[in-house]
Amino acid sequence: MKSNTCFAASYSGGKDSILAIYRAIRRGFTPFRLITTYDEKNQRSWFHSIPKSILNQAADAMGIPLSIIKTEGERYAHDFEAELRALKELGVNTCVFGDIDIQEHFDWCDSRCRNAGINSYFPLWQESRKDLVYEFINCGFKAIITVVDSSRMDEGYVGQILTKELVQRIEDDGVDICGENGEYHTFVFDGPIFHRPLDVSFGEAIKTDKYVRIPFISRT
């Protein structure tokens, strides 16, 4: 892929999407827009449960404009493609994704891009999950575990900062070190692509069915 690539990035707020964006920028690609799907009913992003105020704060700290796609259910793929088409008209020719090795996820993302007439790019694709987690930490990124699937791992991990020691404990527990299967989700609040660390705090853990999450509280 050429270095004059102007890209949008599927931004979840988590470690894999951030590492993918970081790699794309280091390769010489130009970031144009972050795109995040949003559950308007519950007032937070899909999957990582991040409120709009925090998403905007993160985008501002990275210096990359954010598009929030309000969508749900059967409209999800259609609305995602519509945003990609709109961005293509503004000069975007590629969308960056942080998927690692789940083919179903790759196929879904790639199909959205092909339907919109742009390229898909997966900087982390088919690399070692363990190596990627350690690369993320070694690069200086800081992340907190915000959601845990308690049917797959101990809910006590929620609210903990991702460190080498913590991910080793996760692996020792027999859990996927990267959380690629949805065992846990993270939120990245500082690192090389942030102009400043995010000023956020969190409330007490809340359990809904099998998921345990800590709610975001913005201090700004």
N, C-alpha and C positions, 0 to 999 in steps of 0.2 A: 504494500500500500504506500502511496506517495506521501512525502512529507508535507505537501500543501493541502492535506486533508483537513477539512473544516467539519468538526464533529459535534453532535449532540451525544449525551450520555444518559443511559438509563440509571438514574440515581435513587438508590434505596436508602441511603444514609449509612449503610453498613460497610464493613471492611473490604469486601470483594469489589463492590462497585467503586469505592474510593481508590483501591489499588489499580484497578483497570484504568480509571481516569488518569491517575498519576503516570502510569506507564505510557499511555497515549500521548500525554503532554511531553514526557521526556523523549519520546520518539520524534518530536517535532510537529505533532498535530496541533491544530488550533481549536481550543474549546469554545463553542458558541453558545450552548444551552444545556442545562441539566433538565431532565424530564422525570417527573415523579407521578405515579398514579395515586389518586386520593379518594378515600371513602368518605364522602360528604356526610352521610348519615351519622357516622361515628366521629367525624371531625379529626381524622388522622389518616396517614398514608397507609396504603395496603401493605400487609405483611410485617412491616417494621414498626407500625403504630406511632408515627411521628406527627405531631401537630403542625399546622401550617406555619405558625410563628417560628418554630425551630427550623423548619425546612428553609424558610426565607433567611433566617439568621446564618445558617450554614452556607447557603449560596452566596450571600453577601461577603462572608469571611473568605470564601474561595475566589471571589471576584468573577463568578460565572452566573449569568442570568438563569432564572428558574422558571420552567413552565410546569404548572400543576394541572394534571389531567383528572378532572372529576368524572369518575366512571364507576360502573359496577356490572356484575353479572355478564349478560349476553352482549353488552355494549363494550366490554373491556377491550377486545382486540380491535374493534372498529374505531374506537376513540383513540387508541394508541396510534393506529395507522394514520388517522386524520391529523394528529399532531406532527407526525413525521412528514407528511405531505406538505403541511404548512411550513415546516422548517426547511424543507427542500427548496421551496420558493424563495427563501431568504438566503440560500447559498449553502446549506448543510448538505454534505454528500455522504455522510457516514454516521452510524449510531454505534456507540461503544457499550458493551455489556460486560458484566463481571462474572458470567457463568464459567464454571471450571470443567465439568465433565459429565453433566447430565444431558443426554442427547435430546430428550423431550424439551428441555428448556432452550437448548440451542436452536432446535427446529422452529419453535414458536417465535423466538426473537428474529431469526433469519427470515421467516415467512413475512413477518410484519414489515421488515425492511424491503424485501423484494417487492411486496405489494405496493409499497410507497415509492419505489423507484430509487432507493439509495442502498449503499453498502452496509453490511453488518461487520463489526469487528469485535473479536473476543480475545483480548490481550492475555488472558490467563488460561486459555483453553488447553485442556489435557496436560496441564502441569501438575506436579505433586501437590496435593492439598496441604500436606505438612510444610513443604518448602515455602508455599505461598503465605501461610500464616506467619512463619518466622521472618520472611522477607518484609511483610507488612510491619511487624514489630521493629525489626532492625532498621527500617527506613525512618523510624521516629514517629510513626502514627500512634495515636492514643485512642482507644475505643473502650466502651463499656458494654457489657452484656445487658440488653434491655428486655429481651423476651426469651423464655425457656419453655421448651416442650417437656413438661414434667413426666410424660410417659416414656421419654427417651433419655433424660438425664436429671440429675438432682436439681431441684428448684433452688437450692442454696447458691447456685452459680449466678443467679440473676442479681444485677447490681455490682458485679465485680469487674475490675479493670482487666483488660486482656493483656497478660504478660507472658513471658516465656514459661515461668513457673506455673501459671494458671493453665495454659494450654497443655502442658505436660501432665497436669493432674487430670484434665479432661480426657486425654488419650489413655492415661492409666486406668480411668474408669470404664474404658471400653467404648467411649463415645467418639464419633467422628471428630477429629481435631479441628476441622474447619467449619463444622456445623452445616455442611453443604446440603444435607438432607432435611434441613429445617429443625435440627436439634436446638439451635439457639440463633438469635439475631443480635447484631451489635449496632451501636451508633458511634461513629467516629467524630471526635470533638476537637482534634488538634493533629497537626502533622505538616509535612513539607508543602502541601498545596494550600494550606490555610494561612492567610495573612495575620491571623490572630486566633487564639483558642476561643472556642464557643463558651459563652457564659450561661450554662444551664445547670439545673439541679433536678432532683427526682423525688417523687413521693414514695410512700410505702408500697410494697409489692401488692399487686392485685391478681387473684387467680380467677380465670374464666375457663371453665371446663378443664382441659389439660394444660392450658397455657398460663404461665405466670409472667407478668410484665411489671415494670416500674414506670409509672406515668411521668412524663416530662413536665417540668415547671421552669418556665423562662424567668430569668432575673433581669431581663431588659425590657 
